[in-house]
Amino acid sequence: MVLVGATSSPVLQRLSVSGYRSLRQLVLDLGPVNVIVGPNGCGKTNLYRSLMLVTAGAAGTLARTLSEEGGIPSVTWAGPRKKNERVRVEIAVDLEDFDFELALGPNPAVPGEPTHFALDPEIKEERAHLRDGRARHLVLERKDRTAFLRDSEGVRVTFPGALWSGESVLSQLAEPHRFPVLSMLRTQFLAWRFYHHFRTDLDAPLRQP
């Protein structure tokens, strides 16, 4: 597997993943080009998929993407857990000028109220920082259904609208001109491209001189 940061866009410098499929906890420092090798089943594809979830969150397709993988129970760490440990998938990415954190888990069960959406994710937390040298400025903080953002004037405001728990705040920015920094971060995530499956037959372009 090859992870490439295009020179025309900010390079992904670090990827942190925990609780996602076979990835119990992993922090990976990255360069412009990264070649990741290993035997089948060691987690290479899961590392790749975790990055796709960030893009899906920016695009507003996170819930659908997870449903295609079997829903939140299918993508969470299935190994041993500590007593009372929360069931969560946490993904964090560090770019040259931003860092972003996303934590999601199952919808909480309400006693006596059966749910038909047990496979859907619920966003537990989101944070985004604008980085200026060594300084980090918080521009987004979300906990469950409440979120605070920095607007174009740098003022901390409550998210202006009903926040859907199944998708990222980035995909729900109805007024991007009010939040230009977050809109810029979303644009960077949407610019990522993923090429996972290539032809390998005798006539495949990869086999040609």
C-alpha positions as CSV (number, residue, x, y, z in Angstrom):
1,M,0.0,0.0,0.0
2,V,1.3,3.5,-0.9
3,L,0.1,6.7,0.8
4,V,0.9,9.8,-1.2
5,G,0.6,13.4,-0.1
6,A,0.3,15.6,-3.3
7,T,2.7,18.5,-3.5
8,S,-0.2,20.8,-4.5
9,S,-2.0,20.2,-1.2
10,P,-1.0,20.2,2.5
11,V,0.9,17.0,3.3
12,L,-0.6,14.6,5.8
13,Q,2.0,14.5,8.6
14,R,0.5,12.1,11.1
15,L,-2.3,9.6,11.3
16,S,-3.6,8.2,14.6
17,V,-6.2,5.4,14.7
18,S,-7.7,3.5,17.6
19,G,-10.5,1.1,18.0
20,Y,-11.0,0.6,14.3
21,R,-11.3,-3.0,13.1
22,S,-7.9,-4.6,13.8
23,L,-6.2,-1.4,14.7
24,R,-6.2,-1.3,18.5
25,Q,-4.0,1.8,18.7
26,L,-1.6,3.2,16.1
27,V,0.2,6.5,15.6
28,L,2.0,6.8,12.3
29,D,4.3,9.7,11.3
30,L,4.1,10.2,7.5
31,G,6.1,11.9,4.8
32,P,5.2,12.9,1.2
33,V,5.4,9.3,0.0
34,N,4.9,6.3,2.4
35,V,5.2,2.6,1.4
36,I,3.5,0.3,3.9
37,V,4.2,-3.4,3.6
38,G,3.1,-6.4,5.5
39,P,1.4,-9.8,5.3
40,N,-2.3,-10.3,4.5
41,G,-4.5,-9.5,7.5
42,C,-2.1,-7.2,9.3
43,G,-4.2,-4.1,9.0
44,K,-2.9,-2.3,5.9
45,T,-6.3,-1.9,4.3
46,N,-7.9,-0.8,7.6
47,L,-5.3,1.9,7.9
48,Y,-6.3,3.0,4.4
49,R,-10.0,2.8,5.2
50,S,-9.6,5.0,8.3
51,L,-8.5,7.8,6.1
52,M,-11.5,7.3,3.8
53,L,-13.8,7.8,6.9
54,V,-12.3,11.3,7.3
55,T,-13.2,12.2,3.7
56,A,-16.6,10.6,4.1
57,G,-17.2,12.7,7.2
58,A,-16.4,15.9,5.2
59,A,-18.6,14.7,2.3
60,G,-21.6,13.9,4.5
61,T,-21.5,10.2,3.6
62,L,-20.0,8.8,6.9
63,A,-23.2,7.0,8.0
64,R,-23.7,5.4,4.5
65,T,-20.0,4.4,4.2
66,L,-20.1,2.7,7.6
67,S,-23.4,1.0,6.7
68,E,-21.7,-0.5,3.6
69,E,-19.1,-2.0,6.0
70,G,-21.8,-3.6,8.2
71,G,-22.5,-0.8,10.5
72,I,-20.8,0.5,13.6
73,P,-20.6,-3.0,15.3
74,S,-18.6,-4.3,12.4
75,V,-16.0,-1.6,12.4
76,T,-15.2,-1.3,16.1
77,W,-12.3,-3.2,17.8
78,A,-13.5,-6.7,18.6
79,G,-10.6,-7.7,20.8
80,P,-10.3,-7.7,24.6
81,R,-11.3,-4.5,26.4
82,K,-10.6,-3.1,29.8
83,K,-13.4,-3.1,32.3
84,N,-15.9,-0.3,31.5
85,E,-13.9,0.8,28.4
86,R,-16.0,2.8,26.0
87,V,-16.7,1.4,22.5
88,R,-15.2,4.0,20.2
89,V,-13.4,4.6,16.9
90,E,-11.0,7.5,17.1
91,I,-9.2,9.0,14.1
92,A,-6.9,12.0,14.2
93,V,-5.0,13.5,11.3
94,D,-2.3,16.2,11.4
95,L,-1.8,18.4,8.3
96,E,0.7,21.2,7.8
97,D,-1.8,23.8,9.0
98,F,-4.6,21.9,10.6
99,D,-5.2,19.0,12.9
100,F,-8.6,17.2,13.2
101,E,-10.0,14.6,15.5
102,L,-13.1,12.4,15.1
103,A,-14.5,10.0,17.7
104,L,-17.6,7.9,17.0
105,G,-19.4,5.0,18.5
106,P,-22.8,3.2,18.7
107,N,-26.0,5.0,19.4
108,P,-26.8,4.8,23.1
109,A,-29.5,2.4,24.0
110,V,-32.5,3.9,25.8
111,P,-34.1,1.5,28.3
112,G,-37.6,0.4,27.1
113,E,-37.2,2.0,23.7
114,P,-36.1,-0.4,20.9
115,T,-34.2,1.3,18.1
116,H,-34.1,0.5,14.4
117,F,-30.8,2.3,14.0
118,A,-28.4,0.3,16.1
119,L,-26.0,0.0,13.1
120,D,-25.7,3.8,12.6
121,P,-22.8,5.7,14.1
122,E,-23.1,8.5,16.6
123,I,-20.4,11.2,16.5
124,K,-19.2,11.6,20.1
125,E,-16.5,14.2,19.7
126,E,-14.9,16.4,17.0
127,R,-12.1,18.9,17.3
128,A,-10.2,21.0,14.8
129,H,-7.2,23.2,15.4
130,L,-5.6,25.8,13.2
131,R,-1.9,25.6,13.5
132,D,0.3,28.7,13.4
133,G,3.9,27.6,14.0
134,R,3.9,26.0,17.4
135,A,0.6,27.6,18.4
136,R,-2.7,25.8,18.0
137,H,-6.0,27.6,17.9
138,L,-9.2,25.7,18.6
139,V,-11.8,26.3,15.8
140,L,-14.2,23.5,16.3
141,E,-15.2,21.5,19.4
142,R,-18.1,19.1,19.5
143,K,-19.4,16.8,22.2
144,D,-22.3,14.7,21.2
145,R,-25.0,17.0,19.7
146,T,-23.4,20.3,20.9
147,A,-20.7,22.1,19.0
148,F,-18.9,25.4,19.2
149,L,-17.1,27.0,16.3
150,R,-15.0,30.0,15.5
151,D,-16.7,32.3,13.0
152,S,-15.0,34.6,10.4
153,E,-14.4,37.1,13.2
154,G,-12.8,34.6,15.5
155,V,-15.8,34.6,17.8
156,R,-16.8,31.4,19.5
157,V,-20.4,30.6,18.6
158,T,-22.8,27.7,19.0
159,F,-23.4,25.7,15.8
160,P,-26.2,27.5,14.0
161,G,-28.7,24.7,13.4
162,A,-29.9,21.3,14.4
163,L,-26.8,19.0,14.5
164,W,-27.3,15.5,13.1
165,S,-25.5,13.0,15.3
166,G,-24.6,10.7,12.5
167,E,-22.4,13.0,10.5
168,S,-19.5,15.4,10.9
169,V,-20.0,19.1,11.6
170,L,-17.9,19.7,8.5
171,S,-20.6,18.3,6.2
172,Q,-23.3,20.4,7.9
173,L,-21.8,23.8,7.3
174,A,-24.8,25.5,5.7
175,E,-23.1,28.9,5.8
176,P,-19.4,28.2,4.9
177,H,-18.7,32.0,4.5
178,R,-19.3,32.3,8.2
179,F,-16.8,29.7,9.0
180,P,-14.1,30.0,6.3
181,V,-11.4,28.2,8.3
182,L,-13.5,25.1,8.7
183,S,-14.7,25.3,5.1
184,M,-11.0,25.3,4.0
185,L,-10.4,22.2,6.1
186,R,-13.4,20.5,4.6
187,T,-12.1,21.4,1.1
188,Q,-8.7,19.8,1.9
189,F,-10.3,16.5,3.0
190,L,-12.6,16.4,-0.1
191,A,-9.5,16.8,-2.3
192,W,-8.1,13.5,-1.1
193,R,-8.2,10.7,-3.7
194,F,-8.2,7.0,-3.1
195,Y,-7.2,4.3,-5.6
196,H,-7.4,0.9,-4.0
197,H,-8.2,-1.7,-6.7
198,F,-6.2,-2.1,-9.8
199,R,-6.5,-4.6,-12.7
200,T,-3.9,-7.4,-12.5
201,D,-4.8,-9.5,-15.5
202,L,-2.4,-10.0,-18.4
203,D,-3.7,-7.0,-20.3
204,A,-3.7,-4.7,-17.3
205,P,-1.9,-1.3,-17.8
206,L,0.3,-2.1,-14.7
207,R,1.8,-5.1,-16.7
208,Q,2.7,-3.1,-19.8
209,P,6.2,-1.7,-20.4
